[in-house]
Amino acid sequence: MPYYLYKLNYTTPVRFGIDKASSNLSTTAFTSNADTLFSAICNEWVRIFGEEDLEDFVSISREGSFLVSDLLPYRNILDKNGATIDCEIYMPKPVIMVERDNHSLDTRGDSVSKKKLKKTTHICIGKLEEYFRFLKSGGDINFAMDKDMIFVEEDNIRTAIAYCPETLPYQVASVRFFKDAGLCFIAKMNKDIKDKFDIVVDSLSTTGIGGKRSSGYGKFNLDEDAIEISKDIPIYESHRKLAEMLSTSGNFNISLSCMAPKDDEINALSDGKSYYQLILRKGFIYSRTYSKANVKRKQIVMLKAGACLSKALEGSIVELSSGGNHKVYRYGKAMYLGVNI
């Protein structure tokens, strides 16, 4: 199945909840997990094509015939005339322990580099080799994402209309992406569902992805038409590298999406050769037909994107319904880059 790259150039501020218990409107993430993206796709899919068609789409996804990554930051690289000559895509920093090569270890500026690495959340996919080389031998950090080149955080004061004489101001944190930057995702699918999927993505561009959509947040334009990621016909050099890793079976599989292992896959995580972080996923069910009142989703613990696994686990789509009018799903299928370390 082919992989496609969708680049979302946001035309309004966007906000996402953070994966912490203290998350509130005054804090925001600058990207989002695959399960949130999948939920947005499903909500738009059922609105356009109906419940029966949505069940078919979910069934296809369960089988692995549709996969989607987290939302990943990107930045277009421009020439002096303003034309795009490459596109840097950034993924969550891989979680891995690498034995250092003391014979070739470069300790110059070691303490500074360690501090910078600790603060680094995302690295350029096209520079994964440099990242692993740094872990083994030290040196300069030239693979880290520079947030100041991608987006700026904003705080907006809004007013809540309370059932009392006074109105109550509150703070909403959001992110505004620069003109030649935004978020992208990778989708793997058969071409027979791509036309419908493109209709859904086009509709989402006006509906929005993320929080505070009713206030106009989260709207975007597609920076380009969906790009088929192929090492045979790469648009940019970075796409060639990405295509190679998507089709490679290495000794490590780096996840590009949050993942919920199947019950029979959990033991594989304790092989001593896999590295990962856990995140607690929760939130509300955003559906007009599920319930008259806002209902919280059942919580679930998942593997965060950036996990480095010795075996490419499939993951699952978990049903988390809780007495409402329709089924509720949490997407947890895995998409990997194959690397040899």
Buried (B, 14 or more C-beta within 10 A) or exposed (E): EEBBBBBBBBBBBBBBBBBEEEBEBEBBBBBBBBBBBBBBBBBBBBEBBEEEEBEBBBEBBBEBBBBBBBBBBBBBBEEEEEEBEBBBBBBBBBBBEBEEEEEEEBEEEEEEBEEEBEEBBBBBBBBBEBBBBBBBBBBEBEBBBEBEEBBEBEEBEEEEEEEEEEEEEEEBBBBEBBEBBBBBBBBBBEEEBBEBBBBBBEBBBEBBBBBBBEBEBBBBBBBBEBBBBBBEEBBBEBBBBBBBBBEEEBEBBBBBBBBBBEEEBEEBBEEEEBBBEEBEBBBEBBBEEBBEEEBEBBEBEBBBBBBBBBEBBBBBBBEBBEEBEBEBBBBBBBBBBBBEB
